[in-house]
């Protein structure tokens, strides 16, 4: 299955794009999506991220489905 992943802050910077398509096996979870995206930026120390599936925060063990939109939201700092 393929899910669209929206990237923010350090994740978008590391992958050089605001979003990516990720192909995963059926039964994959939000945590699997996060791990797959982190694997797309080898050698980069990406921070932990909140995960949202279809615009709702999700736990790492929440299953994702074909066509879902997953957002990875790292911590934000500002001043």
C-alpha positions in Angstrom: 0.0 0.0 0.0 1.1 3.6 -0.5 0.5 6.5 1.9 1.3 10.2 1.4 3.5 11.6 4.1 3.5 15.3 4.8 6.9 16.5 6.1 7.5 19.5 8.4 10.6 21.3 9.6 13.7 19.1 10.0 12.0 16.2 8.1 11.2 18.3 5.1 14.7 19.8 5.2 16.3 16.3 5.5 14.4 14.9 2.5 14.3 18.1 0.5 10.6 17.9 -0.1 7.3 18.9 1.7 5.9 15.4 1.1 6.8 11.9 0.0 4.9 8.8 -1.0 5.8 5.7 1.1 5.0 2.1 0.1 4.5 -0.3 3.0 3.1 -3.8 3.5 -0.5 -4.2 4.4 -1.0 -4.0 8.2 1.7 -1.3 8.6 1.4 1.2 11.5 2.0 4.9 12.0 5.3 3.9 13.6 6.3 1.9 10.5 5.7 5.1 8.4 7.9 7.1 10.7 10.6 4.4 10.6 10.4 4.3 6.8 10.8 8.0 6.4 13.7 8.1 8.9 15.3 5.4 6.7 15.1 7.7 3.7 17.5 10.1 5.4 20.5 7.9 6.3 23.1 9.5 8.5 20.7 12.3 9.6 19.8 12.5 13.3 16.1 13.3 12.9 14.2 14.2 16.1 11.2 12.3 17.4 8.0 13.3 15.8 4.3 13.3 16.5 2.3 11.4 13.9 -1.1 12.4 12.6 -3.1 10.1 10.3 -5.8 11.9 8.2 -5.5 15.0 10.3 -5.8 13.3 13.7 -3.0 12.6 16.1 -2.2 8.9 16.1 -0.3 6.4 18.3 2.6 4.5 16.9 0.6 1.3 16.8 -2.3 2.7 14.8 -2.7 0.9 11.5 -2.6 2.9 8.3 -4.5 2.1 5.1 -4.0 2.6 1.4 -4.4 6.3 0.5 -4.1 7.6 4.1 -2.4 11.0 4.6 0.2 10.8 7.4 1.9 13.9 8.8 5.2 13.9 10.7 5.4 16.8 13.1 8.8 17.3 14.9 9.2 19.5 17.9 9.2 23.2 17.1 11.4 25.8 18.7 11.1 29.5 18.3 11.8 32.8 19.9 
